[in-house]
Amino acid sequence: MDAPELSAAIAAQGAEVVAQRLAVGLTSARRARIEAVLRARVGSVQVAIEATQDPHNAAAVIRTAEALGAGCVHVIAAGAAVPRRITRGSLYWADTREHADWSGFAAAVPTGMRVAGACVDAATVELAAVPVDRPLCLVFGSEQAGLSASARAGCELHFRIPMTGMTESLNLSVAAGIALHALLERRRAALGATGDLSEQEVAERRARWYAKAVDPRLARHALGLPVDAQEKEAS
């Protein structure tokens, strides 16, 4: 089942009905796992990767963001496709969005979300001082050049991760992992909750994740959709 078909089914039948019909194809343990993950998602902490030169780093950031329960991962001006094997299946569950350039990303940032850029040479605050009082998107630039001029100008603040060793910089994906872990913990503490998705967001994602977790033929049958020729042959 492709995304447009599922979106149409959710729009026509409602997310809760779609999830109820698909639930028969999942074990109670699988449903409980999906519910726990959804309830721990912090949609108000997002991350963006700009013009990364190494697609493996982009894949590692996506994997880390999903594992830690972050919200959307924005990939800006990607030079190459993200290798799926590095993500270890996280692409299946992560909310990833691609943008051709900085202006496209900036237009997609929700109103009120603070954009903070990792920028060692022009940092205004250290990681521990990045505010978490409102939604936040962390931006990381390319491994060689760092953030572009447009990104620097578009960020509300610039931060750095303190280092006490002789090493002058951190690997992109490592830096993103450290920052995400620290700020997600602080944001959860500020929220007083493990996650912040609305009930409507949880319901819609539950329906979409159930559809991903069951056999496509079962999903189509449960939702009253026709099975295409390839799926009939597979059966």
ABEGO torsion letter per residue (X at the ends): XBAAAAAAAAAAAEAAAAAAAAAAABBAAAAAAAAAAAAABBAABBBBBBGBABAAAAAAAAAAAAAAGBBBBBBBGBABBBBAAAAGGAAAABBBBBBABAAAAAAABBBGBBBBBBBAAABABBAAABBAABBBBBBBBBAAAEBBAAAAAABABBBBBBBABABABBBAAAAAAAAAAAAAAAAAAAAGBABABBAAAAAAAAAAAAAAABBAAAAAAAAGBBBBAAAAAAX
